[in-house]
């Protein structure tokens, strides 16, 4: 499969990711933190209501996290400079495929790299740890603190050095992704996503930058999430239609560990076979319906 010619992937990625979506995690951790205009010890609710913030905190599965993860999550929550609850998005994607992509973000980044759509590098450093750089002054380390079928908690520490600020900016972030799986009548599933973002910015002398970029960063963050959800939908549908092509793509992706590459190809094959089986079952059902109608008509 020639990914640059696939209109389901290339148009979406090249037109948007080049601007910002490839830097989503890093920019959320640092640049979005510059929207803080209040003291870091109290949540800045300019982008969400206090009720939404309180509900989001209750939605963090602290009781199911180990002590280290719980302490990291609470440190960000208690020092929140910025909180944002992103618009709910519904993704048309096989649930297992969706979970694989969430737990292996380097696969998505590698696809963008293959398409020349991003300068972001995202490397796995351990079972749950990653490092990332965007080539424009932002770098960070990330780790999954928790993950199950419905909730994932990602913790990040990052820094930014560049023209937007006079001195380096350091921040921590907590991304809490909730998912509900909605079955369809034809055997498909849709994934409803809700992402809560908590950011603790350390440099409190960036209020001027905050006032300048506050609205821009808020809108960009929302749009990033929307476009990322659309990208996953496109990838899911492409895999259903051309699983072998996606499997070949997996062998060409840069920077993936061999086991991750093999797992991606395996998941693509499963999605493709399930889609074909679903189509066959629907066709069989249609044929049986036609036969029943003909029998009723005495044919």
C-alpha positions in Angstrom: 0.0 0.0 0.0 1.4 3.4 -1.0 0.3 5.5 2.0 0.9 8.9 0.4 -1.8 8.0 -2.2 -4.4 6.8 0.2 -6.9 9.5 0.4 -8.2 8.1 3.7 -4.9 8.8 5.4 -2.8 11.2 3.4 -5.2 14.1 3.1 -6.0 14.0 6.8 -2.4 13.7 7.9 -0.6 16.0 5.5 -3.1 18.9 5.8 -3.3 18.9 9.6 -0.5 17.0 11.3 2.1 19.1 9.7 0.6 22.1 11.6 0.2 20.6 15.0 -1.4 17.2 15.7 1.9 15.4 15.6 3.0 17.5 18.5 -0.2 16.9 20.5 1.2 15.2 23.6 4.3 17.4 23.8 2.5 20.6 23.2 -0.2 19.7 25.6 2.5 19.1 28.2 4.3 22.4 27.7 2.8 25.0 25.4 -0.8 24.5 26.5 0.6 25.0 30.0 1.4 28.6 29.1 -2.4 29.3 29.2 -2.2 29.6 32.9 -3.1 33.0 34.2 -3.7 32.1 37.8 -1.6 30.6 40.6 -0.5 27.1 40.0 -2.0 25.7 43.2 -5.5 26.4 42.0 -7.0 25.0 38.8 -7.5 27.5 36.0 -11.0 26.8 34.9 -11.0 29.2 32.0 -11.3 26.3 29.6 -13.7 24.2 31.6 -16.1 24.5 34.5 -15.1 23.7 38.1 -17.8 21.0 38.1 -16.2 19.4 35.0 -12.8 19.5 36.8 -14.1 17.9 39.9 -15.9 15.2 37.9 -12.7 14.6 36.0 -10.6 14.2 39.2 -13.2 11.6 40.5 -12.8 9.8 37.2 -9.1 9.1 37.7 -8.8 5.4 38.9 -6.5 6.3 41.8 -7.6 3.3 43.8 -6.5 0.9 41.0 -3.0 2.5 40.5 0.1 1.6 42.3 1.6 4.0 44.9 4.1 5.5 42.5 1.5 6.1 39.8 -1.0 7.5 42.3 1.6 9.9 43.7 2.5 11.2 40.2 -1.1 11.7 39.3 -2.0 13.5 42.5 1.0 15.8 42.1 -0.2 17.0 38.8 -3.8 17.3 39.9 -2.9 19.2 43.0 -0.6 21.6 41.1 -2.9 22.0 38.1 -2.4 25.2 36.2 -4.7 24.3 33.3 -7.5 21.9 33.0 -9.3 21.1 29.8 -12.0 18.6 29.0 -11.9 17.9 25.2 -15.0 17.4 23.1 -16.3 13.8 23.1 -15.4 12.0 19.9 -16.9 8.8 18.4 -14.4 6.6 16.5 -15.4 3.9 14.0 -12.8 1.3 14.9 -12.5 -2.3 16.1 -12.2 -2.2 19.9 -9.1 -4.4 20.0 -7.5 -2.4 17.3 -8.3 0.9 19.1 -6.8 -0.4 22.3 -3.7 -1.5 20.5 -3.2 2.0 19.0 -3.8 3.7 22.3 -1.2 1.5 24.0 1.3 1.8 21.1 1.3 5.5 20.2 4.6 5.0 18.4 2.7 3.2 15.6 0.6 6.2 14.7 3.7 8.5 14.9 5.6 6.1 12.7 2.8 6.2 10.1 3.0 10.0 10.1 6.7 9.8 9.6 6.3 7.4 6.7 4.0 9.9 5.1 6.5 12.8 5.7 3.7 14.4 7.8 5.6 15.1 11.0 9.1 15.7 12.5 8.0 14.2 15.8 9.9 11.3 17.1 8.3 9.0 19.7 10.3 6.1 21.0 9.4 3.3 23.4 11.9 3.1 26.3 10.2 0.4 28.3 7.0 -1.6 28.6 5.1 1.6 29.5 7.6 4.4 29.0 8.3 6.6 26.0 10.5 9.6 25.0 9.6 12.2 22.4 10.9 15.2 20.6 9.3 17.4 18.0 12.4 19.0 16.4 11.2 22.4 17.4 12.4 22.8 20.9 10.0 20.5 22.8 11.0 17.2 24.4 9.4 15.0 27.0 9.1 11.6 28.7 5.8 9.8 29.1 4.6 6.7 30.8 1.3 4.9 31.3 0.4 5.0 34.9 -2.7 2.8 34.3 -4.7 1.2 31.5 -7.7 -1.0 31.2 -10.5 -1.6 28.7 -12.1 1.8 29.4 -9.6 4.1 31.0 -5.9 5.0 30.3 -3.8 7.4 32.3 -0.7 8.9 30.7 1.8 11.0 32.7 4.3 13.3 31.0 7.2 15.6 31.9 8.4 18.0 29.3 10.3 21.1 28.5 10.2 23.7 25.8 12.9 26.0 24.6 12.1 28.3 21.7 10.9 31.6 20.4 7.6 31.5 22.2 9.3 32.1 25.6 12.3 33.9 26.8 13.4 31.0 29.0 12.8 27.3 29.0 9.4 26.2 30.2 8.9 23.0 32.2 5.7 21.3 32.8 4.0 18.0 33.8 0.7 16.7 32.4 -1.8 14.0 33.1 -4.0 12.8 30.3 -7.0 10.7 31.2 -8.7 8.9 28.3 -12.1 7.3 28.9 -13.7 5.0 26.3 -17.1 3.5 26.0 -17.9 0.8 23.3 -21.1 1.1 21.4 -22.2 -2.0 19.4 -24.0 -1.6 16.1 -26.6 -3.8 14.7 -24.3 -5.2 12.0 -21.6 -6.4 14.4 -19.6 -3.2 14.3 -18.5 -1.2 17.3 -17.9 2.5 17.8 -15.7 3.9 20.5 -16.8 7.0 22.3 -13.8 8.9 23.7 -13.5 11.6 26.4 -10.1 13.1 27.1 -9.3 15.1 30.3 -6.1 17.1 30.5 -4.4 18.3 33.6 -1.3 20.5 33.2 1.1 21.7 35.9 3.4 24.4 34.6 6.4 25.2 36.7 7.5 28.6 35.2 5.0 31.1 36.6 6.6 34.0 34.9 4.9 33.3 31.6 1.6 35.2 32.2 2.2 37.5 29.2 2.6 34.5 26.9 -0.4 32.9 28.5 -2.7 35.9 27.7 -1.4 35.9 24.1 -1.9 32.3 23.4 -4.7 31.2 25.6 -7.6 31.1 23.1 -5.4 29.8 20.3 -4.0 26.9 22.4 -7.5 26.0 23.6 -9.0 25.8 20.1 -5.9 24.0 18.8 -6.1 21.4 21.5 -9.7 20.6 20.8 -9.0 20.4 17.0 -6.0 18.2 17.6 -8.2 15.7 19.4 -10.9 15.8 16.8 -8.4 15.3 13.9 -6.6 12.5 15.8 -9.9 10.7 16.3 -10.7 11.1 12.6 -7.3 9.7 11.7 -7.9 6.6 13.8 -11.3 6.1 12.1 -9.6 6.4 8.7 -6.9 4.0 9.7 -9.5 1.5 11.0 -11.6 1.7 7.8 -8.5 1.4 5.6 -7.5 -1.7 7.5 -10.9 -3.3 7.1 -10.8 -2.7 3.3 -7.1 -3.5 2.7 -5.7 -5.4 5.7 -2.9 -7.0 3.6 -1.8 -3.5 2.5 -1.6 -2.3 6.1 0.4 -5.4 7.0 2.9 -4.5 4.3 3.0 -1.0 5.5 3.8 -2.3 9.0 7.0 -3.8 7.6 8.1 -0.4 6.2 7.4 1.8 9.3 10.5 3.4 10.8 11.6 3.2 14.4 9.3 0.4 15.6 10.6 -2.4 17.8 10.3 -5.8 16.1 7.7 -7.1 18.5 5.5 -3.9 18.1 5.8 -4.1 14.3 4.7 -7.8 14.4 1.9 -7.1 16.8 0.6 -4.2 14.5 0.6 -6.5 11.5 -1.2 -9.2 13.5 -3.9 -6.8 14.7 -4.4 -5.5 11.1 -4.9 -9.0 9.9 -7.4 -9.7 12.6 -9.4 -6.6 11.8 -9.4 -7.4 8.1 -10.5 -11.0 8.6 -13.3 -9.9 11.0 -14.5 -7.4 8.4 -14.6 -10.0 5.7 -16.5 -12.4 7.9 -19.0 -9.8 8.8 -19.6 -8.9 5.2 -20.0 -12.6 4.4 -22.5 -13.1 7.2 -24.5 -10.1 6.0 -24.5 -11.4 2.4 -25.6 -14.8 3.7 -28.4 -13.2 5.6 -29.5 -11.2 2.6 -29.6 -14.3 0.5 -31.6 -16.2 3.1 -34.1 -13.3 3.3 -34.5 -13.3 -0.5 -35.1 -17.1 -0.4 -37.8 -16.7 2.3 -39.5 -14.0 0.3 -39.5 -16.0 -2.8 -40.9 -19.0 -0.9 -43.7 -16.9 0.4 -44.5 -15.7 -3.1 -44.6 -19.3 -4.3 -41.6 -19.1 -6.6 
